[in-house]
Amino acid sequence: MGTMWAAYIFTILALFALPSAITQDTYFIIVWLSSGFLQLELLPIIVVGQNIQAAAAKRSEDTYKDAEEIQKHLLAQDQAMSDIVSRLEKLGGPTASA
């Protein structure tokens, strides 16, 4: 249902009723357009859009989780470098501030 192929099939299906709507008056053309065509077309297109947005939201969430893991790793590296600098200072070696 939530594919563009469904939208194409529904378009063809809705177009089968168009000739009979055209042979009648304007009211039937409006009824065909509002109930026959738009409703059949918009439903699968809306579902396709929702599927695309859901996939984008999932990618965003994965990116956020990856960034959290990278941040944890960087903090651990910062701590390790601070420990190394502290040890060097205790030994009387060169420091980053020198």
C-alpha positions in Angstrom: 0.0 0.0 0.0 2.8 2.4 0.9 4.6 2.3 -2.5 4.6 4.4 -5.6 3.4 1.3 -7.5 0.2 1.4 -5.5 -0.2 5.0 -6.4 0.2 4.2 -10.1 -2.3 1.4 -9.9 -4.8 3.6 -8.1 -4.3 6.3 -10.7 -5.2 3.8 -13.5 -8.1 2.5 -11.5 -9.5 6.0 -10.9 -9.0 6.9 -14.6 -11.4 4.1 -15.5 -14.3 6.1 -14.0 -13.3 9.4 -15.6 -15.1 8.9 -19.0 -18.5 8.3 -17.3 -17.9 11.3 -15.1 -17.1 13.5 -18.1 -20.3 12.4 -20.0 -22.4 13.7 -17.0 -22.5 17.2 -15.6 -19.9 19.2 -13.6 -21.1 17.8 -10.3 -20.1 14.2 -11.2 -16.7 15.4 -12.4 -16.2 17.1 -9.0 -17.4 14.0 -7.2 -15.0 11.8 -9.3 -12.1 14.2 -8.6 -12.7 14.4 -4.9 -13.7 10.9 -4.0 -12.5 8.8 -6.8 -9.2 10.3 -7.7 -7.8 12.3 -4.8 -8.6 9.8 -2.1 -7.2 6.9 -4.1 -4.1 8.8 -5.0 -3.3 10.7 -1.8 -3.4 7.7 0.6 -0.5 5.7 -0.9 1.5 8.9 -1.5 1.0 10.0 2.1 2.1 6.5 3.3 5.2 6.7 1.0 6.1 10.1 2.6 5.7 8.7 6.1 7.9 5.8 5.2 10.6 8.1 3.9 10.3 10.3 7.0 10.5 7.2 9.3 13.7 6.1 7.5 15.2 9.6 7.9 14.3 9.6 11.6 16.0 6.2 12.0 19.1 7.5 10.3 19.2 10.6 12.5 18.8 8.5 15.6 21.6 6.2 14.6 23.8 9.2 13.9 23.1 10.6 17.3 23.9 7.3 19.0 27.2 7.1 17.0 28.1 10.6 18.1 27.4 9.7 21.7 29.8 6.7 21.4 32.5 8.9 19.8 32.1 11.5 22.6 32.6 8.8 25.2 35.7 7.6 23.4 37.1 11.1 23.1 36.5 11.7 26.8 38.3 8.5 27.6 41.2 9.6 25.4 41.3 13.0 27.1 41.5 11.3 30.5 44.3 9.0 29.3 46.3 12.0 28.0 45.8 13.9 31.2 47.1 10.8 33.1 50.1 10.7 30.9 50.8 14.4 31.3 50.5 14.0 35.1 53.0 11.2 35.1 55.4 13.1 33.0 55.2 16.1 35.3 55.9 13.9 38.3 59.0 12.5 36.5 60.1 16.1 35.7 59.8 15.6 32.0 58.5 18.1 29.4 54.9 19.1 29.6 52.4 20.6 27.2 52.6 23.9 29.0 56.4 24.3 28.5 
